[in-house]
Amino acid sequence: MGVVRTGIKRRFRLLNEALRPPRQLTPPETSPMKATRPRPPKRTHVVDYSIPILPRQVDSPVFVIASVRSGSTLLRMLLNSHSRIRAPHELHLRTIGVQLTPDFSEQSMQELGMDKVELEHVLWDRILRLELERSGKEIIVDKTPGNVFVWERLHYAWPKAKFLFLLRHPEGVVSSLENRKTNTSTREALEENALKYFKPLEQARGTLDGLTLRYEELTAEPERVTREVCAYLGVAWEPEMLEYSKHDQGRFVPNLGDRSDTIKSGRIQPARTFDDTAALAPELAKYAKAWNYR
């Protein structure tokens, strides 16, 4: 009888497990847990470059140095529509790292002439190379806004890298942040957020060789501006660039670029203009003046 009871109990247990709703291994998209995921810090990285760089598979990548909400997604879609340029979604290279165990992998890599920093550069370089191979194109452009915080590192890792500095009127950036559907921040907090990008952006623009663009001009005169970019990158301009909706631009994914109705429309739409900078907060007005906005 004991064996029979054990068998019956086992069958009931198996039946209950089969009928039990499946356990949720990851929180749903609407879960509050999603909003508490840590974001990368918005600050300039200080890196100790003690190891010489190794040869790169991608010799001269292109990096867009821009703040959030400055039109970089539009720029990348126009460039990605060129037959020789691959401009994927935001790559967030600065948040891709490696971990070395002291006295083991750390020592082993040092014997090979590499440390943690150079290993990360090798990994970043391989990611760029893979994306070029998949696309069959020759030039790769990364437009991640977080690039402003690692512009020195990008320049060190790729001495032959090219840089596109994309500017937008400071009020345009703050207003765009303010108009997001998910925005719950105060005006002061949004201004502070924008300034975290403006400072390193201006430092990079004053230090590196590159091409400066303005979002307002890109939307008002897209042919002229994209011709300038193509000339800087050493490729012939293609009229198909202006019809970005006819090309595969990938999915619109959170945290990988703009997903607004404006960008999804597939049409280049005029940017808002702001004539009066007198009403700007002093810090914002400083950058408006430096960027020749009046």
C-alpha positions as CSV (number, residue, x, y, z in Angstrom):
1,M,0.0,0.0,0.0
2,G,2.9,2.3,0.7
3,V,4.1,2.0,-2.8
4,V,0.7,2.7,-4.2
5,R,0.3,5.8,-2.0
6,T,3.7,7.0,-3.1
7,G,2.8,6.5,-6.8
8,I,-0.5,8.3,-6.4
9,K,1.2,11.3,-4.6
10,R,3.8,11.5,-7.4
11,R,1.1,11.5,-10.1
12,F,-0.8,14.3,-8.3
13,R,2.5,16.3,-7.9
14,L,3.3,15.9,-11.6
15,L,-0.2,16.8,-12.6
16,N,-0.1,20.0,-10.4
17,E,3.2,21.0,-12.0
18,A,1.9,20.5,-15.5
19,L,-1.2,22.6,-14.8
20,R,0.7,25.4,-12.9
21,P,1.1,28.6,-15.0
22,P,4.6,29.0,-16.3
23,R,7.0,31.0,-14.1
24,Q,7.9,34.4,-15.5
25,L,11.7,34.5,-15.8
26,T,11.9,38.2,-16.9
27,P,9.7,41.1,-16.0
28,P,7.2,42.2,-18.6
29,E,7.7,45.4,-20.6
30,T,5.3,47.2,-18.3
31,S,7.0,46.0,-15.1
32,P,8.3,48.8,-12.8
33,M,11.5,46.8,-12.7
34,K,12.3,47.9,-16.2
35,A,12.5,51.6,-15.2
36,T,15.0,50.8,-12.4
37,R,17.7,49.3,-14.6
38,P,20.9,51.3,-14.1
39,R,21.9,53.6,-17.0
40,P,25.4,54.3,-18.0
41,P,26.8,57.4,-16.1
42,K,26.8,60.6,-18.1
43,R,30.4,61.7,-17.5
44,T,33.7,61.8,-19.3
45,H,35.8,58.6,-18.9
46,V,39.4,59.0,-17.6
47,V,41.4,56.2,-19.0
48,D,45.1,55.2,-18.3
49,Y,46.7,54.4,-21.7
50,S,49.7,52.4,-20.7
51,I,49.7,49.8,-23.6
52,P,50.4,50.7,-27.2
53,I,47.5,50.2,-29.5
54,L,47.4,47.1,-31.8
55,P,46.6,47.2,-35.5
56,R,42.9,47.8,-36.2
57,Q,40.6,45.9,-38.6
58,V,38.7,49.1,-39.1
59,D,41.3,51.7,-39.7
60,S,39.1,54.8,-40.0
61,P,35.6,54.6,-38.5
62,V,33.4,57.6,-38.3
63,F,31.9,58.8,-35.0
64,V,29.1,61.3,-34.6
65,I,29.7,63.5,-31.6
66,A,26.3,64.9,-30.5
67,S,24.0,65.4,-27.6
68,V,20.8,63.5,-27.2
69,R,17.8,64.8,-29.2
70,S,20.0,66.6,-31.7
71,G,18.9,64.8,-34.9
72,S,21.5,62.1,-35.0
73,T,19.0,59.4,-35.9
74,L,18.0,61.3,-39.0
75,L,21.7,61.8,-39.9
76,R,22.5,58.2,-39.5
77,M,19.5,57.1,-41.7
78,L,20.5,59.5,-44.4
79,L,24.1,58.1,-44.3
80,N,23.0,54.5,-44.0
81,S,21.0,55.0,-47.3
82,H,24.4,55.4,-49.1
83,S,25.6,52.4,-51.0
84,R,29.1,52.6,-49.3
85,I,28.2,53.7,-45.8
86,R,26.9,51.6,-43.0
87,A,25.3,53.6,-40.1
88,P,23.6,51.1,-37.8
89,H,21.6,51.8,-34.7
90,E,23.4,53.2,-31.6
91,L,26.2,50.8,-30.7
92,H,27.0,52.0,-27.2
93,L,30.6,50.9,-27.4
94,R,31.6,52.6,-24.2
95,T,29.4,50.3,-22.2
96,I,30.9,47.1,-23.7
97,G,33.8,46.0,-21.5
98,V,35.9,43.0,-20.5
99,Q,36.9,41.7,-17.1
100,L,40.3,40.3,-16.3
101,T,41.1,38.2,-13.3
102,P,44.2,39.4,-11.4
103,D,47.2,37.1,-11.5
104,F,45.6,35.0,-14.2
105,S,44.0,36.5,-17.3
106,E,45.4,39.9,-16.4
107,Q,48.9,38.6,-16.3
108,S,48.4,36.5,-19.4
109,M,47.2,39.4,-21.5
110,Q,50.0,41.6,-20.3
111,E,52.4,39.0,-21.6
112,L,50.7,39.4,-25.0
113,G,51.0,43.2,-24.8
114,M,47.4,43.9,-23.9
115,D,45.5,45.3,-20.9
116,K,41.8,45.7,-20.1
117,V,41.6,49.0,-22.1
118,E,43.3,47.7,-25.2
119,L,41.3,44.4,-25.1
120,E,38.1,46.5,-25.0
121,H,39.3,48.5,-28.0
122,V,40.1,45.2,-29.8
123,L,36.5,44.1,-29.1
124,W,35.0,47.3,-30.2
125,D,37.0,47.2,-33.4
126,R,35.8,43.6,-34.1
127,I,32.2,44.7,-33.7
128,L,32.7,47.4,-36.3
129,R,34.4,45.0,-38.6
130,L,31.6,42.4,-38.3
131,E,29.0,45.1,-39.0
132,L,30.8,46.1,-42.2
133,E,31.2,42.5,-43.3
134,R,27.5,41.9,-42.8
135,S,26.5,45.0,-44.7
136,G,29.0,44.6,-47.5
137,K,29.9,48.3,-47.2
138,E,33.2,50.1,-46.7
139,I,32.6,52.9,-44.1
140,I,31.0,52.6,-40.7
141,V,29.4,55.4,-38.7
142,D,28.4,55.1,-35.1
143,K,26.1,57.9,-33.9
144,T,25.7,56.9,-30.2
145,P,25.1,60.1,-28.1
146,G,27.3,58.6,-25.4
147,N,30.3,59.0,-27.7
148,V,30.6,62.5,-26.3
149,F,31.8,61.1,-23.0
150,V,34.6,58.9,-24.6
151,W,35.7,61.1,-27.5
152,E,39.3,61.1,-26.2
153,R,39.3,57.4,-26.0
154,L,37.8,56.9,-29.5
155,H,40.5,59.2,-30.9
156,Y,43.2,57.3,-29.1
157,A,41.9,53.9,-30.1
158,W,41.5,55.0,-33.7
159,P,44.1,57.7,-34.6
160,K,42.7,57.8,-38.1
161,A,39.0,58.1,-37.1
162,K,36.8,60.8,-38.5
163,F,34.4,62.9,-36.5
164,L,31.1,64.5,-37.3
165,F,30.0,67.1,-34.8
166,L,26.2,67.5,-34.9
167,L,24.9,70.7,-33.2
168,R,21.3,71.7,-32.4
169,H,20.1,74.9,-30.8
170,P,20.2,74.3,-27.0
171,E,16.5,75.2,-26.7
172,G,15.7,72.7,-29.4
173,V,17.5,70.0,-27.5
174,V,15.8,70.8,-24.2
175,S,12.3,71.3,-25.8
176,S,12.7,67.9,-27.5
177,L,13.5,66.3,-24.2
178,E,10.5,68.1,-22.7
179,N,8.1,66.9,-25.4
180,R,8.9,63.2,-25.1
181,K,5.8,61.2,-24.2
182,T,7.7,59.6,-21.3
183,N,9.1,62.8,-19.8
184,T,8.4,63.4,-16.1
185,S,11.4,65.7,-15.4
186,T,11.3,69.4,-14.5
187,R,12.7,72.0,-16.9
188,E,15.7,72.5,-14.7
189,A,16.5,68.8,-14.7
190,L,16.2,68.6,-18.5
191,E,18.6,71.6,-18.9
192,E,21.1,69.9,-16.5
193,N,20.8,66.7,-18.6
194,A,21.5,68.6,-21.8
195,L,24.5,70.4,-20.4
196,K,26.1,67.1,-19.5
197,Y,26.4,66.5,-23.2
198,F,27.1,70.0,-24.3
199,K,30.3,70.4,-22.3
200,P,32.3,67.4,-23.7
201,L,30.8,68.0,-27.1
202,E,32.3,71.5,-27.2
203,Q,35.6,70.2,-25.8
204,A,35.8,67.6,-28.6
205,R,34.9,70.1,-31.3
206,G,37.6,72.4,-30.1
207,T,40.2,69.7,-30.0
208,L,39.6,67.3,-32.8
209,D,39.6,67.7,-36.6
210,G,36.2,67.0,-38.0
211,L,33.2,68.4,-39.8
212,T,30.6,70.5,-37.9
213,L,26.9,70.1,-38.9
214,R,23.8,71.8,-37.7
215,Y,20.5,69.9,-37.4
216,E,18.5,72.9,-38.5
217,E,20.6,73.1,-41.7
218,L,20.4,69.3,-42.3
219,T,16.6,69.5,-42.3
220,A,16.4,72.7,-44.3
221,E,19.0,71.9,-46.9
222,P,19.6,68.1,-46.7
223,E,21.2,67.8,-50.1
224,R,23.8,70.5,-49.5
225,V,24.7,69.1,-46.0
226,T,24.8,65.5,-47.1
227,R,27.0,66.5,-50.0
228,E,29.4,68.1,-47.5
229,V,29.4,64.9,-45.4
230,C,30.1,62.7,-48.4
231,A,33.0,65.0,-49.5
232,Y,34.5,64.8,-46.0
233,L,34.2,61.0,-46.0
234,G,35.6,60.7,-49.5
235,V,32.6,59.2,-51.3
236,A,30.4,60.5,-54.1
237,W,27.0,61.9,-53.1
238,E,24.0,59.8,-54.0
239,P,20.5,61.3,-54.3
240,E,19.0,58.1,-52.9
241,M,20.3,59.2,-49.5
242,L,17.5,61.7,-49.2
243,E,14.8,59.0,-49.5
244,Y,15.8,57.1,-46.3
245,S,12.4,55.4,-46.0
246,K,13.1,53.3,-49.1
247,H,16.1,51.6,-47.4
248,D,16.3,49.0,-44.6
249,Q,17.1,51.0,-41.5
250,G,16.5,48.3,-39.0
251,R,13.9,48.2,-36.2
252,F,13.0,51.1,-34.0
253,V,14.2,49.8,-30.6
254,P,14.2,51.6,-27.2
255,N,17.6,53.1,-26.2
256,L,19.0,52.6,-29.8
257,G,17.8,55.8,-31.4
258,D,14.9,58.1,-32.0
259,R,11.5,56.4,-32.3
260,S,9.3,59.4,-32.7
261,D,6.6,59.8,-35.3
262,T,8.7,62.4,-37.1
263,I,11.5,60.0,-37.8
264,K,9.1,57.1,-38.6
265,S,7.4,59.3,-41.2
266,G,10.2,58.7,-43.6
267,R,10.3,62.3,-44.6
268,I,12.9,65.0,-43.7
269,Q,10.8,67.6,-41.8
270,P,12.0,71.1,-40.9
271,A,13.4,71.6,-37.4
272,R,12.0,74.1,-35.0
273,T,13.9,77.4,-35.0
274,F,14.5,79.7,-32.1
275,D,15.4,83.3,-32.7
276,D,15.7,84.7,-29.2
277,T,18.5,83.4,-27.0
278,A,18.0,86.1,-24.4
279,A,15.5,84.0,-22.5
280,L,17.8,81.0,-22.2
281,A,19.4,80.1,-19.0
282,P,23.0,81.5,-18.9
283,E,24.7,78.1,-19.3
284,L,22.5,77.3,-22.3
285,A,23.0,80.8,-23.8
286,K,26.8,80.2,-23.6
287,Y,26.6,77.2,-25.9
288,A,24.1,78.9,-28.2
289,K,26.6,81.7,-28.7
290,A,29.6,79.3,-29.1
291,W,27.6,77.5,-31.8
292,N,26.7,80.7,-33.6
293,Y,23.0,80.6,-32.8
294,R,21.5,84.1,-32.4
